[in-house]
Every structure is written in structure tokens, then in C-alpha cells.
Amino acid sequence: DDKLGAVTDGDPASTWRTEKYEDRDGLAGKEGVGLVATTTEPADLEELVVTTPVGGWTAQVYVAEGFPPGDLAGWGDPVAEATDVAAGEVTVDLGGRTGNAVLVWFTRLAPFEDRFAAQIGSLELRGS
């Protein structure tokens, strides 16, 4: 949690990452791991732009309006999925969904050092 500011600090070289796991898909028995981005007011969200220094992970993306739900079921169905992303910048289409909270929920991790993790250098929400 202490590294979450790295995704919005404007410096893609500073990163946030998940914990490291032994299994790329198992996530130590968890359904996934993720992070939440919020805006001050609901907006029509067109795109989520993610910069990652390490490719190979997969994530589902959820959008909610109001206070972010406390559990995955509260988010409803994912609005998009980024599958086996390449290192660099990936743009995820959010379809103009109205909301002020976006969950990036990693369901498959990338090789990282001697284990598996996902890393994010920057995260940007685009819309109106």
C-alpha cells in the first residue's frame, strides 16, 4: 500500500507491484489481487491507460459509482479484460461506463524475479 502513489506520480519509472507469489495463477488461493483508482466525482469513463514495465499479466477491470464496494461481488461484472499484456502502455476500453471507482483485478501474474507479480508504473483514467 505504501507504493500506491507511484501509479499517479507522473514517473513511470516508479512502480507499484503486487506481492510476489509462487504460482502465476493460484495467487496463494486468492481469486485475484488488485488496486482501486477513484475520481472525485462520477464521470463517463472511456479508457484506462496502464503503463507496466513487466508484461505477461492479465487483469479484469470493474467500474462502480459511489464508494468502492467492499468485496469483489459488489463490483458486479467486469467491463473489460486486459489479457497477457505486453510491457509498455496498454489502453483498456471502458465503454463510457459512468463511475468514480475503477478496480484493476489481476487474475494472472507475470514472471518477476524468482516468482510472479504484476507491476504498474502509471495508471490514468480518461473520460468526460
MMTF fields as JSON, N, C-alpha, C and O atoms, coordinates in Angstrom:
{
  "mmtfVersion": "1.0.0",
  "mmtfProducer": "UNKNOWN",
  "numBonds": 511,
  "numAtoms": 512,
  "numGroups": 128,
  "numChains": 1,
  "numModels": 1,
  "chainsPerModel": [1],
  "groupsPerChain": [128],
  "chainIdList": ["A"],
  "bondAtomList": [4, 2, 8, 6, 12, 10, 16, 14, 20, 18, 24, 22, 28, 26, 32, 30, 36, 34, 40, 38, 44, 42, 48, 46, 52, 50, 56, 54, 60, 58, 64, 62, 68, 66, 72, 70, 76, 74, 80, 78, 84, 82, 88, 86, 92, 90, 96, 94, 100, 98, 104, 102, 108, 106, 112, 110, 116, 114, 120, 118, 124, 122, 128, 126, 132, 130, 136, 134, 140, 138, 144, 142, 148, 146, 152, 150, 156, 154, 160, 158, 164, 162, 168, 166, 172, 170, 176, 174, 180, 178, 184, 182, 188, 186, 192, 190, 196, 194, 200, 198, 204, 202, 208, 206, 212, 210, 216, 214, 220, 218, 224, 222, 228, 226, 232, 230, 236, 234, 240, 238, 244, 242, 248, 246, 252, 250, 256, 254, 260, 258, 264, 262, 268, 266, 272, 270, 276, 274, 280, 278, 284, 282, 288, 286, 292, 290, 296, 294, 300, 298, 304, 302, 308, 306, 312, 310, 316, 314, 320, 318, 324, 322, 328, 326, 332, 330, 336, 334, 340, 338, 344, 342, 348, 346, 352, 350, 356, 354, 360, 358, 364, 362, 368, 366, 372, 370, 376, 374, 380, 378, 384, 382, 388, 386, 392, 390, 396, 394, 400, 398, 404, 402, 408, 406, 412, 410, 416, 414, 420, 418, 424, 422, 428, 426, 432, 430, 436, 434, 440, 438, 444, 442, 448, 446, 452, 450, 456, 454, 460, 458, 464, 462, 468, 466, 472, 470, 476, 474, 480, 478, 484, 482, 488, 486, 492, 490, 496, 494, 500, 498, 504, 502, 508, 506],
  "bondOrderList": [1, 1, 1, 1, 1, 1, 1, 1, 1, 1, 1, 1, 1, 1, 1, 1, 1, 1, 1, 1, 1, 1, 1, 1, 1, 1, 1, 1, 1, 1, 1, 1, 1, 1, 1, 1, 1, 1, 1, 1, 1, 1, 1, 1, 1, 1, 1, 1, 1, 1, 1, 1, 1, 1, 1, 1, 1, 1, 1, 1, 1, 1, 1, 1, 1, 1, 1, 1, 1, 1, 1, 1, 1, 1, 1, 1, 1, 1, 1, 1, 1, 1, 1, 1, 1, 1, 1, 1, 1, 1, 1, 1, 1, 1, 1, 1, 1, 1, 1, 1, 1, 1, 1, 1, 1, 1, 1, 1, 1, 1, 1, 1, 1, 1, 1, 1, 1, 1, 1, 1, 1, 1, 1, 1, 1, 1, 1],
  "groupList": [{"groupName": "ASP", "atomNameList": ["N", "CA", "C", "O"], "elementList": ["N", "C", "C", "O"], "formalChargeList": [0, 0, 0, 0], "bondAtomList": [1, 0, 2, 1, 3, 2], "bondOrderList": [1, 1, 2], "singleLetterCode": "D", "chemCompType": "L-PEPTIDE LINKING"}, {"groupName": "LYS", "atomNameList": ["N", "CA", "C", "O"], "elementList": ["N", "C", "C", "O"], "formalChargeList": [0, 0, 0, 0], "bondAtomList": [1, 0, 2, 1, 3, 2], "bondOrderList": [1, 1, 2], "singleLetterCode": "K", "chemCompType": "L-PEPTIDE LINKING"}, {"groupName": "LEU", "atomNameList": ["N", "CA", "C", "O"], "elementList": ["N", "C", "C", "O"], "formalChargeList": [0, 0, 0, 0], "bondAtomList": [1, 0, 2, 1, 3, 2], "bondOrderList": [1, 1, 2], "singleLetterCode": "L", "chemCompType": "L-PEPTIDE LINKING"}, {"groupName": "GLY", "atomNameList": ["N", "CA", "C", "O"], "elementList": ["N", "C", "C", "O"], "formalChargeList": [0, 0, 0, 0], "bondAtomList": [1, 0, 2, 1, 3, 2], "bondOrderList": [1, 1, 2], "singleLetterCode": "G", "chemCompType": "PEPTIDE LINKING"}, {"groupName": "ALA", "atomNameList": ["N", "CA", "C", "O"], "elementList": ["N", "C", "C", "O"], "formalChargeList": [0, 0, 0, 0], "bondAtomList": [1, 0, 2, 1, 3, 2], "bondOrderList": [1, 1, 2], "singleLetterCode": "A", "chemCompType": "L-PEPTIDE LINKING"}, {"groupName": "VAL", "atomNameList": ["N", "CA", "C", "O"], "elementList": ["N", "C", "C", "O"], "formalChargeList": [0, 0, 0, 0], "bondAtomList": [1, 0, 2, 1, 3, 2], "bondOrderList": [1, 1, 2], "singleLetterCode": "V", "chemCompType": "L-PEPTIDE LINKING"}, {"groupName": "THR", "atomNameList": ["N", "CA", "C", "O"], "elementList": ["N", "C", "C", "O"], "formalChargeList": [0, 0, 0, 0], "bondAtomList": [1, 0, 2, 1, 3, 2], "bondOrderList": [1, 1, 2], "singleLetterCode": "T", "chemCompType": "L-PEPTIDE LINKING"}, {"groupName": "PRO", "atomNameList": ["N", "CA", "C", "O"], "elementList": ["N", "C", "C", "O"], "formalChargeList": [0, 0, 0, 0], "bondAtomList": [1, 0, 2, 1, 3, 2], "bondOrderList": [1, 1, 2], "singleLetterCode": "P", "chemCompType": "L-PEPTIDE LINKING"}, {"groupName": "SER", "atomNameList": ["N", "CA", "C", "O"], "elementList": ["N", "C", "C", "O"], "formalChargeList": [0, 0, 0, 0], "bondAtomList": [1, 0, 2, 1, 3, 2], "bondOrderList": [1, 1, 2], "singleLetterCode": "S", "chemCompType": "L-PEPTIDE LINKING"}, {"groupName": "TRP", "atomNameList": ["N", "CA", "C", "O"], "elementList": ["N", "C", "C", "O"], "formalChargeList": [0, 0, 0, 0], "bondAtomList": [1, 0, 2, 1, 3, 2], "bondOrderList": [1, 1, 2], "singleLetterCode": "W", "chemCompType": "L-PEPTIDE LINKING"}, {"groupName": "ARG", "atomNameList": ["N", "CA", "C", "O"], "elementList": ["N", "C", "C", "O"], "formalChargeList": [0, 0, 0, 0], "bondAtomList": [1, 0, 2, 1, 3, 2], "bondOrderList": [1, 1, 2], "singleLetterCode": "R", "chemCompType": "L-PEPTIDE LINKING"}, {"groupName": "GLU", "atomNameList": ["N", "CA", "C", "O"], "elementList": ["N", "C", "C", "O"], "formalChargeList": [0, 0, 0, 0], "bondAtomList": [1, 0, 2, 1, 3, 2], "bondOrderList": [1, 1, 2], "singleLetterCode": "E", "chemCompType": "L-PEPTIDE LINKING"}, {"groupName": "TYR", "atomNameList": ["N", "CA", "C", "O"], "elementList": ["N", "C", "C", "O"], "formalChargeList": [0, 0, 0, 0], "bondAtomList": [1, 0, 2, 1, 3, 2], "bondOrderList": [1, 1, 2], "singleLetterCode": "Y", "chemCompType": "L-PEPTIDE LINKING"}, {"groupName": "GLN", "atomNameList": ["N", "CA", "C", "O"], "elementList": ["N", "C", "C", "O"], "formalChargeList": [0, 0, 0, 0], "bondAtomList": [1, 0, 2, 1, 3, 2], "bondOrderList": [1, 1, 2], "singleLetterCode": "Q", "chemCompType": "L-PEPTIDE LINKING"}, {"groupName": "PHE", "atomNameList": ["N", "CA", "C", "O"], "elementList": ["N", "C", "C", "O"], "formalChargeList": [0, 0, 0, 0], "bondAtomList": [1, 0, 2, 1, 3, 2], "bondOrderList": [1, 1, 2], "singleLetterCode": "F", "chemCompType": "L-PEPTIDE LINKING"}, {"groupName": "ASN", "atomNameList": ["N", "CA", "C", "O"], "elementList": ["N", "C", "C", "O"], "formalChargeList": [0, 0, 0, 0], "bondAtomList": [1, 0, 2, 1, 3, 2], "bondOrderList": [1, 1, 2], "singleLetterCode": "N", "chemCompType": "L-PEPTIDE LINKING"}, {"groupName": "ILE", "atomNameList": ["N", "CA", "C", "O"], "elementList": ["N", "C", "C", "O"], "formalChargeList": [0, 0, 0, 0], "bondAtomList": [1, 0, 2, 1, 3, 2], "bondOrderList": [1, 1, 2], "singleLetterCode": "I", "chemCompType": "L-PEPTIDE LINKING"}],
  "groupTypeList": [0, 0, 1, 2, 3, 4, 5, 6, 0, 3, 0, 7, 4, 8, 6, 9, 10, 6, 11, 1, 12, 11, 0, 10, 0, 3, 2, 4, 3, 1, 11, 3, 5, 3, 2, 5, 4, 6, 6, 6, 11, 7, 4, 0, 2, 11, 11, 2, 5, 5, 6, 6, 7, 5, 3, 3, 9, 6, 4, 13, 5, 12, 5, 4, 11, 3, 14, 7, 7, 3, 0, 2, 4, 3, 9, 3, 0, 7, 5, 4, 11, 4, 6, 0, 5, 4, 4, 3, 11, 5, 6, 5, 0, 2, 3, 3, 10, 6, 3, 15, 4, 5, 2, 5, 9, 14, 6, 10, 2, 4, 7, 14, 11, 0, 10, 14, 4, 4, 13, 16, 3, 8, 2, 11, 2, 10, 3, 8],
  "groupIdList": [1, 2, 3, 4, 5, 6, 7, 8, 9, 10, 11, 12, 13, 14, 15, 16, 17, 18, 19, 20, 21, 22, 23, 24, 25, 26, 27, 28, 29, 30, 31, 32, 33, 34, 35, 36, 37, 38, 39, 40, 41, 42, 43, 44, 45, 46, 47, 48, 49, 50, 51, 52, 53, 54, 55, 56, 57, 58, 59, 60, 61, 62, 63, 64, 65, 66, 67, 68, 69, 70, 71, 72, 73, 74, 75, 76, 77, 78, 79, 80, 81, 82, 83, 84, 85, 86, 87, 88, 89, 90, 91, 92, 93, 94, 95, 96, 97, 98, 99, 100, 101, 102, 103, 104, 105, 106, 107, 108, 109, 110, 111, 112, 113, 114, 115, 116, 117, 118, 119, 120, 121, 122, 123, 124, 125, 126, 127, 128],
  "secStructList": [7, 6, 6, 4, 4, 4, 4, 6, 1, 1, 7, 6, 6, 1, 7, 3, 3, 7, 7, 7, 5, 1, 1, 6, 6, 6, 4, 4, 4, 7, 1, 7, 3, 3, 3, 3, 3, 3, 3, 3, 3, 3, 3, 3, 3, 3, 3, 3, 3, 3, 3, 3, 1, 1, 7, 7, 7, 3, 3, 3, 3, 3, 3, 3, 1, 1, 1, 7, 7, 1, 1, 4, 4, 4, 4, 7, 1, 7, 1, 3, 3, 3, 7, 1, 7, 7, 1, 3, 3, 3, 3, 3, 3, 3, 3, 3, 3, 3, 3, 3, 3, 3, 3, 3, 3, 3, 3, 3, 7, 3, 3, 3, 6, 6, 3, 3, 3, 7, 3, 3, 1, 3, 3, 3, 3, 3, 3, 7],
  "xCoordList": [0.812, 0.0, 0.848, 0.428, 2.033, 2.866, 3.407, 3.962, 3.266, 3.757, 2.63, 2.889, 1.387, 0.272, 0.435, -0.027, 1.079, 1.298, 2.12, 2.073, 2.871, 3.716, 2.906, 3.431, 1.655, 0.868, 0.328, -0.132, 0.369, -0.15, 0.873, 0.513, 2.133, 3.141, 3.749, 4.612, 3.311, 3.827, 5.162, 5.699, 5.708, 7.001, 6.814, 6.747, 6.729, 6.514, 7.629, 7.449, 8.79, 9.892, 9.652, 10.199, 8.841, 8.484, 7.259, 6.334, 7.254, 6.19, 5.551, 6.141, 4.324, 3.605, 3.602, 3.544, 3.663, 3.528, 2.764, 2.696, 2.202, 1.56, 2.642, 3.834, 2.222, 3.173, 3.686, 3.082, 4.783, 5.299, 4.659, 4.539, 4.252, 3.588, 4.362, 5.055, 4.242, 4.9, 4.238, 4.898, 2.931, 2.146, 1.551, 0.915, 1.745, 1.259, -0.262, -0.784, -0.98, -2.444, -3.096, -4.222, -2.413, -3.027, -3.143, -4.081, -2.203, -2.24, -2.467, -3.22, -1.818, -1.908, -3.353, -3.735, -4.153, -5.539, -6.522, -7.716, -6.062, -6.936, -7.525, -6.954, -8.693, -9.291, -8.515, -8.55, -7.821, -7.051, -6.557, -6.844, -5.814, -5.343, -5.467, -5.428, -5.614, -5.771, -5.608, -5.233, -5.911, -5.873, -7.065, -7.609, -7.46, -8.615, -8.152, -7.375, -8.629, -8.414, -9.756, -10.779, -9.758, -11.005, -10.869, -9.77, -11.997, -12.083, -12.96, -13.72, -12.856, -13.632, -15.122, -15.942, -15.478, -16.881, -17.075, -16.144, -18.29, -18.547, -18.31, -18.574, -17.811, -17.536, -17.862, -17.967, -18.018, -18.167, -16.76, -16.022, -16.393, -15.023, -14.857, -15.495, -13.994, -13.772, -12.638, -12.767, -11.513, -10.33, -9.576, -9.593, -8.928, -7.948, -6.617, -6.488, -5.63, -4.315, -3.338, -3.163, -2.711, -1.792, -0.419, -0.287, 0.6, 1.983, 2.586, 2.514, 3.179, 3.757, 5.156, 5.361, 6.119, 7.467, 7.65, 8.617, 6.737, 6.829, 5.512, 4.469, 5.549, 4.349, 4.099, 4.922, 2.919, 2.577, 1.431, 0.995, 0.925, -0.172, -1.523, -1.603, -2.57, -3.95, -4.759, -4.582, -5.653, -6.495, -7.899, -8.083, -8.872, -10.232, -10.379, -9.759, -11.206, -11.406, -12.888, -13.755, -13.157, -14.515, -14.703, -13.748, -15.93, -16.263, -17.456, -18.414, -17.395, -18.503, -18.733, -17.831, -19.95, -20.291, -20.558, -21.211, -20.048, -20.187, -18.953, -17.893, -19.087, -17.966, -17.583, -18.472, -16.28, -15.891, -16.449, -16.363, -17.021, -17.555, -16.483, -15.296, -16.915, -16.005, -15.52, -14.53, -16.204, -15.759, -15.976, -16.677, -15.385, -15.432, -16.864, -17.194, -17.713, -19.097, -19.83, -20.696, -19.496, -20.149, -19.84, -20.551, -18.801, -18.428, -19.276, -19.276, -19.998, -20.756, -19.848, -18.831, -20.214, -19.438, -18.307, -18.438, -17.2, -16.125, -16.596, -17.406, -16.09, -16.435, -15.402, -15.658, -14.239, -13.175, -12.167, -12.167, -11.303, -10.211, -8.97, -9.05, -7.843, -6.549, -5.846, -5.537, -5.594, -5.085, -3.64, -3.304, -2.791, -1.389, -0.763, -0.223, -0.847, -0.385, 1.115, 1.877, 1.509, 2.926, 3.465, 2.706, 4.758, 5.379, 5.185, 5.206, 4.997, 4.767, 3.412, 2.983, 2.739, 1.438, 0.322, 0.389, -0.696, -1.876, -3.092, -3.225, -3.978, -5.201, -6.376, -6.545, -7.193, -8.355, -9.612, -9.785, -10.48, -11.717, -12.742, -13.126, -13.182, -14.186, -15.587, -16.551, -15.715, -17.026, -17.887, -19.107, -17.304, -18.105, -18.918, -19.838, -18.583, -19.294, -19.182, -18.085, -20.286, -20.281, -19.845, -20.353, -18.879, -18.416, -17.334, -16.856, -16.954, -15.849, -14.862, -13.969, -15.021, -14.093, -13.832, -14.756, -12.546, -12.142, -11.237, -10.248, -11.585, -10.792, -10.039, -10.635, -8.725, -7.884, -7.588, -6.852, -8.16, -8.143, -7.292, -7.738, -6.081, -5.145, -5.517, -5.62, -5.718, -6.086, -4.969, -5.013, -3.982, -2.796, -1.604, -1.669, -0.531, 0.633, 1.736, 1.715, 2.688, 3.816, 5.044, 5.151, 5.97, 7.23, 7.906, 7.999, 8.366, 9.023, 10.075, 9.763, 11.344, 12.47, 12.349, 12.335, 12.262, 12.187, 10.768, 10.572, 9.774, 8.361, 7.474, 7.865, 6.258, 5.294, 4.661, 4.395, 4.42, 3.807, 3.306, 3.579, 2.574, 2.209, 2.747, 2.706, 3.257, 3.812, 3.112, 2.833, 2.833, 2.227, 3.102, 3.442, 3.471, 4.253, 3.378, 3.682, 2.273, 1.311, -0.065, -0.205, -1.06, -2.444, -3.188, -3.086, -3.934, -4.658, -6.06, -6.242, -7.051, -8.435, -8.743, -8.467, -9.318, -9.705, -11.206, -11.791, -11.808, -13.24, -13.733, -12.958, -15.042, -15.616, -16.543, -17.116],
  "yCoordList": [-1.205, 0.0, 1.258, 2.282, 1.204, 2.399, 2.818, 3.91, 2.003, 2.319, 2.737, 2.963, 2.845, 3.177, 4.533, 4.717, 5.485, 6.799, 6.74, 7.668, 5.673, 5.535, 5.475, 5.82, 5.054, 4.933, 6.274, 6.37, 7.31, 8.615, 9.735, 10.909, 9.402, 10.439, 11.031, 11.904, 10.568, 11.097, 10.521, 10.91, 9.604, 8.994, 7.498, 6.735, 7.056, 5.637, 4.729, 3.515, 5.319, 4.513, 4.101, 3.096, 4.864, 4.435, 3.538, 3.856, 2.427, 1.439, 0.952, 0.987, 0.503, -0.265, -1.694, -1.926, -2.65, -4.042, -4.841, -4.48, -5.922, -6.867, -7.531, -7.356, -8.275, -9.141, -10.158, -10.344, -10.807, -11.868, -13.191, -13.481, -13.984, -15.264, -16.389, -16.177, -17.578, -18.765, -19.257, -19.839, -19.024, -19.562, -18.415, -17.526, -18.425, -17.369, -17.24, -16.131, -18.357, -18.342, -18.541, -18.093, -19.199, -19.553, -18.425, -18.402, -17.477, -16.313, -16.708, -16.054, -17.772, -18.256, -18.507, -18.225, -19.039, -19.384, -18.23, -18.418, -17.05, -15.897, -15.932, -16.533, -15.269, -15.148, -14.18, -14.269, -13.265, -12.247, -11.232, -11.329, -10.26, -9.145, -7.894, -7.974, -6.744, -5.566, -4.255, -4.182, -3.209, -1.866, -1.085, -1.398, -0.058, 0.763, 2.181, 2.753, 2.744, 4.154, 4.863, 4.332, 6.054, 6.799, 8.211, 8.757, 8.78, 10.176, 10.882, 10.235, 12.195, 12.922, 12.914, 12.947, 12.87, 12.846, 11.801, 11.503, 11.238, 10.283, 10.936, 12.122, 10.136, 10.606, 9.475, 8.312, 9.835, 8.835, 8.386, 9.113, 7.212, 6.711, 5.979, 4.954, 6.52, 5.951, 4.937, 3.86, 5.289, 4.431, 4.416, 5.376, 3.31, 3.161, 2.918, 1.974, 3.762, 3.618, 3.199, 3.9, 2.053, 1.483, 1.347, 0.851, 1.792, 1.571, 0.533, 0.657, -0.49, -1.573, -1.905, -2.05, -2.027, -2.373, -3.862, -4.255, -4.685, -6.134, -6.65, -6.513, -7.236, -7.767, -9.211, -9.854, -9.696, -11.086, -11.291, -12.427, -10.229, -10.386, -10.203, -9.675, -10.646, -10.499, -9.882, -10.232, -8.955, -8.317, -8.07, -7.783, -8.184, -7.758, -6.342, -5.977, -5.548, -4.163, -3.953, -4.301, -3.376, -3.124, -1.627, -0.915, -1.152, 0.252, 0.305, -0.451, 1.202, 1.386, 2.879, 3.698, 3.204, 4.587, 4.657, 3.782, 5.703, 5.843, 5.3, 5.174, 4.987, 4.459, 3.092, 2.283, 2.795, 1.486, 0.338, 0.37, -0.674, -1.83, -2.502, -2.451, -3.127, -3.756, -5.137, -5.629, -5.772, -7.09, -7.19, -6.363, -8.186, -8.329, -8.463, -7.895, -9.194, -9.383, -8.048, -7.898, -7.088, -5.79, -4.964, -4.001, -5.315, -4.583, -4.978, -4.271, -6.1, -6.574, -7.277, -7.855, -7.226, -7.886, -6.981, -5.757, -7.578, -6.755, -6.062, -6.612, -4.859, -4.133, -4.382, -4.105, -4.901, -5.165, -6.132, -6.396, -6.657, -7.509, -7.193, -7.03, -7.108, -6.954, -8.299, -8.719, -8.974, -10.334, -10.388, -9.871, -11.019, -11.234, -9.969, -9.992, -8.873, -7.572, -7.577, -8.304, -6.759, -6.575, -5.452, -4.589, -5.461, -4.357, -3.08, -3.102, -1.977, -0.692, -0.154, -0.305, 0.471, 1.091, 0.247, -0.162, -0.011, -0.73, 0.15, 0.733, 0.236, 1.012, 0.055, -0.789, 0.199, -0.66, 0.178, 1.223, -0.267, 0.438, 0.201, -0.938, 1.286, 1.186, 1.471, 1.41, 1.782, 1.906, 3.054, 3.001, 4.086, 5.212, 4.931, 5.678, 3.875, 3.496, 4.613, 5.118, 5.007, 6.06, 5.492, 4.467, 6.189, 5.753, 6.66, 7.556, 6.419, 7.164, 6.229, 6.689, 4.933, 3.954, 2.879, 2.345, 2.573, 1.539, 0.556, 0.943, -0.706, -1.786, -2.506, -2.984, -2.577, -3.398, -4.658, -4.612, -5.786, -7.038, -8.061, -8.654, -8.257, -9.17, -10.613, -11.018, -11.388, -12.798, -13.735, -14.939, -13.174, -13.94, -13.006, -11.872, -13.472, -12.631, -12.911, -13.923, -12.004, -12.116, -12.62, -12.42, -13.268, -13.631, -12.369, -11.351, -12.45, -11.317, -11.853, -12.551, -11.513, -12.027, -13.545, -14.204, -14.122, -15.584, -16.096, -17.275, -15.209, -15.591, -14.941, -14.803, -14.539, -13.913, -12.711, -12.731, -11.649, -10.426, -9.601, -9.931, -8.529, -7.535, -6.206, -5.902, -5.41, -4.094, -3.035, -3.243, -1.888, -0.763, 0.462, 0.808, 1.127, 2.352, 3.585, 4.567, 3.529, 4.63, 4.107, 3.083, 4.833, 4.475, 5.791, 6.711, 5.881, 7.104, 6.752, 5.852, 7.47, 7.329, 8.475, 9.636, 8.139, 9.158, 9.091, 8.011, 10.238, 10.31, 11.738, 12.695, 11.856, 13.207, 13.274, 14.328],
  "zCoordList": [0.0, 0.0, 0.0, -0.539, 0.593, 0.665, -0.697, -0.817, -1.705, -3.056, -4.009, -5.191, -3.523, -4.414, -5.082, -6.208, -4.42, -5.02, -6.286, -7.093, -6.481, -7.663, -8.954, -10.013, -8.903, -10.13, -10.611, -11.749, -9.777, -10.181, -10.006, -10.094, -9.761, -9.512, -10.781, -10.7, -11.949, -13.21, -13.633, -14.67, -12.855, -13.165, -13.399, -12.436, -14.669, -14.937, -14.416, -14.322, -14.075, -13.547, -12.095, -11.641, -11.365, -10.002, -10.143, -10.89, -9.429, -9.646, -8.352, -7.273, -8.519, -7.505, -8.018, -9.226, -7.103, -7.544, -6.503, -5.328, -6.971, -6.073, -5.227, -5.478, -4.248, -3.554, -4.566, -5.623, -4.249, -5.113, -4.682, -3.492, -5.677, -5.436, -6.097, -7.092, -5.546, -6.092, -7.372, -8.234, -7.496, -8.599, -9.403, -8.837, -10.674, -11.564, -11.562, -11.675, -11.435, -11.475, -10.114, -9.899, -9.205, -7.933, -6.938, -6.142, -6.961, -6.075, -4.624, -3.903, -4.208, -2.817, -2.395, -1.259, -3.321, -3.006, -3.157, -2.924, -3.538, -3.737, -5.149, -6.059, -5.316, -6.643, -7.513, -8.74, -6.88, -7.576, -6.568, -5.375, -7.057, -6.248, -7.098, -8.326, -6.467, -7.292, -6.577, -5.407, -7.344, -6.805, -7.34, -8.399, -6.582, -6.93, -7.214, -6.449, -8.313, -8.642, -8.528, -8.961, -7.95, -7.798, -8.358, -8.453, -8.721, -9.114, -8.084, -7.364, -8.014, -7.012, -7.317, -6.399, -8.59, -8.997, -10.086, -10.834, -10.181, -11.263, -12.626, -12.822, -13.55, -14.909, -15.88, -15.488, -17.148, -18.198, -18.556, -19.222, -18.124, -18.259, -19.583, -19.827, -20.431, -21.757, -21.772, -22.353, -21.124, -21.195, -19.871, -19.102, -19.645, -18.58, -19.279, -20.058, -19.004, -19.626, -18.53, -17.534, -18.731, -17.755, -18.391, -19.51, -17.668, -18.091, -17.162, -15.94, -17.756, -16.968, -17.466, -18.671, -16.562, -17.002, -17.284, -17.937, -16.802, -16.963, -17.526, -16.886, -18.71, -19.328, -18.917, -18.265, -19.33, -19.085, -18.116, -17.925, -17.495, -16.55, -17.241, -18.35, -16.569, -17.03, -15.899, -14.732, -16.258, -15.245, -15.785, -16.967, -14.907, -15.198, -14.66, -13.662, -15.333, -14.921, -14.624, -15.425, -13.45, -12.978, -12.768, -12.461, -12.934, -12.685, -11.748, -11.907, -10.768, -9.823, -9.608, -9.785, -9.225, -8.895, -7.402, -6.834, -6.774, -5.332, -4.641, -5.255, -3.394, -2.623, -3.168, -3.435, -3.347, -3.886, -3.038, -1.811, -3.698, -2.96, -2.105, -2.425, -1.022, -0.077, -0.487, 0.054, -1.439, -1.9, -3.403, -3.986, -4.026, -5.477, -5.987, -7.028, -5.288, -5.732, -5.853, -6.714, -5.009, -5.035, -6.265, -6.551, -6.998, -8.21, -9.421, -10.429, -9.33, -10.489, -11.473, -11.089, -12.738, -13.793, -14.27, -14.25, -14.698, -15.254, -16.533, -17.28, -16.781, -18.006, -19.096, -20.267, -18.721, -19.7, -19.1, -17.897, -19.973, -19.529, -20.356, -21.574, -19.698, -20.366, -20.217, -19.102, -21.332, -21.309, -21.784, -22.85, -20.979, -21.324, -21.925, -23.031, -21.175, -21.669, -21.932, -21.295, -22.872, -23.163, -22.28, -21.84, -22.024, -21.298, -22.108, -23.339, -21.408, -22.057, -21.666, -20.522, -22.604, -22.329, -22.916, -24.075, -22.125, -22.59, -22.321, -21.245, -23.313, -23.175, -23.13, -24.01, -22.083, -21.882, -22.121, -21.494, -23.011, -23.336, -22.227, -21.963, -21.578, -20.516, -21.032, -20.268, -22.316, -22.944, -22.46, -22.616, -21.881, -21.419, -20.168, -19.837, -19.488, -18.258, -17.229, -16.993, -16.615, -15.606, -14.272, -13.817, -13.643, -12.333, -11.805, -12.5, -10.568, -9.976, -9.272, -8.561, -9.468, -8.908, -9.954, -10.568, -10.144, -11.099, -10.376, -9.753, -10.467, -9.875, -10.979, -11.944, -10.83, -11.711, -10.911, -9.925, -11.332, -10.583, -11.33, -12.313, -10.861, -11.516, -11.219, -10.061, -12.289, -12.15, -12.6, -12.347, -13.261, -13.674, -13.604, -14.077, -13.024, -12.804, -13.819, -14.52, -13.881, -14.801, -14.057, -12.847, -14.751, -14.101, -13.548, -14.235, -12.325, -11.675, -10.724, -9.759, -11.011, -10.238, -10.152, -11.192, -8.968, -8.859, -8.637, -8.343, -8.776, -8.548, -9.599, -10.758, -9.177, -10.082, -9.399, -8.197, -10.194, -9.672, -10.85, -12.005, -10.56, -11.548, -11.064, -9.872, -12.008, -11.693, -12.536, -13.717, -11.901, -12.583, -12.379, -11.247, -13.489, -13.408, -13.389, -12.711, -14.147, -14.12, -14.499, -15.168, -14.057, -14.31, -14.535, -13.723, -15.633, -15.945, -16.418, -17.237, -15.895, -16.35, -17.304, -17.004, -18.457, -19.439, -19.654, -19.726, -19.753, -19.983, -19.836, -19.873, -19.668, -19.524, -18.336, -18.06]
}
